[in-house]
């Protein structure tokens, strides 16, 4: 049987995007090397990612890479 892990992120007002639909504010903070190490470890262990269309649309336009 597969293991399901749910990760949900939100802000105090219930929205991730700003009033114009942008999420660039999330990248205003520096990430530590340990943060990237955790992300890479999790990505190696998962078989699928389910997300919404706004996140997919942003990720396909963005040049950001982990």
GROMACS elastic network, one bead per residue, 0.5 to 0.9 nm:
[ bonds ]
;  ai    aj funct       b0    kb
    9    16     6  0.76663   500
   10    13     6  0.79667   500
   10    14     6  0.55830   500
   10    15     6  0.59275   500
   10    16     6  0.56669   500
   11    14     6  0.50934   500
   11    15     6  0.56773   500
   11    16     6  0.59969   500
   12    15     6  0.76143   500
   13    16     6  0.85062   500
   15    18     6  0.75687   500
   16    21     6  0.84623   500
   16    22     6  0.83820   500
   16    23     6  0.66200   500
   16    26     6  0.88476   500
   17    20     6  0.73489   500
   17    22     6  0.50637   500
   17    24     6  0.84003   500
   17    25     6  0.85813   500
   18    21     6  0.52039   500
   18    22     6  0.53133   500
   18    23     6  0.63840   500
   18    24     6  0.86456   500
   18    25     6  0.82154   500
   19    22     6  0.74316   500
   21    54     6  0.86939   500
   22    25     6  0.77740   500
   22    58     6  0.83846   500
   23    26     6  0.59160   500
   23    27     6  0.79567   500
   23    58     6  0.84089   500
   24    27     6  0.55495   500
   24    28     6  0.71900   500
   25    28     6  0.54474   500
   25    29     6  0.83033   500
   26    29     6  0.69062   500
   27    30     6  0.74171   500
   27    31     6  0.87983   500
   31    34     6  0.80643   500
   31    35     6  0.61321   500
   31    36     6  0.74094   500
   32    35     6  0.52719   500
   32    36     6  0.69676   500
   32    37     6  0.89437   500
   33    36     6  0.52838   500
   33    37     6  0.63102   500
   33    38     6  0.88548   500
   34    38     6  0.63030   500
   34    39     6  0.87258   500
   35    38     6  0.53086   500
   35    39     6  0.64051   500
   35    40     6  0.87748   500
   36    39     6  0.50548   500
   36    40     6  0.61119   500
   36    41     6  0.85530   500
   36    66     6  0.67702   500
   37    40     6  0.52256   500
   37    41     6  0.61760   500
   37    42     6  0.86992   500
   38    41     6  0.51436   500
   38    42     6  0.62332   500
   38    43     6  0.85935   500
   39    42     6  0.52435   500
   39    43     6  0.61064   500
   39    44     6  0.87092   500
   39    66     6  0.79021   500
   40    43     6  0.50479   500
   40    44     6  0.62702   500
   40    45     6  0.88784   500
   40    66     6  0.79772   500
   41    44     6  0.52986   500
   41    45     6  0.66755   500
   42    45     6  0.52616   500
   42    46     6  0.64759   500
   43    46     6  0.55423   500
   43    47     6  0.82410   500
   44    47     6  0.82241   500
   46    49     6  0.77151   500
   51    54     6  0.83954   500
   51    55     6  0.66307   500
   51    56     6  0.69790   500
   52    55     6  0.55971   500
   52    56     6  0.64396   500
   52    57     6  0.87317   500
   53    56     6  0.50266   500
   53    57     6  0.59394   500
   53    58     6  0.85069   500
   54    57     6  0.50608   500
   54    58     6  0.61407   500
   54    59     6  0.85526   500
   55    58     6  0.51157   500
   55    59     6  0.60419   500
   55    60     6  0.85867   500
   56    59     6  0.50807   500
   56    60     6  0.61314   500
   56    61     6  0.86338   500
   57    60     6  0.53864   500
   57    61     6  0.64254   500
   57    62     6  0.86645   500
   58    61     6  0.52364   500
   58    62     6  0.59526   500
   59    62     6  0.50524   500
   59    63     6  0.77830   500
   59    64     6  0.79035   500
   60    63     6  0.78729   500
   62    65     6  0.84230   500
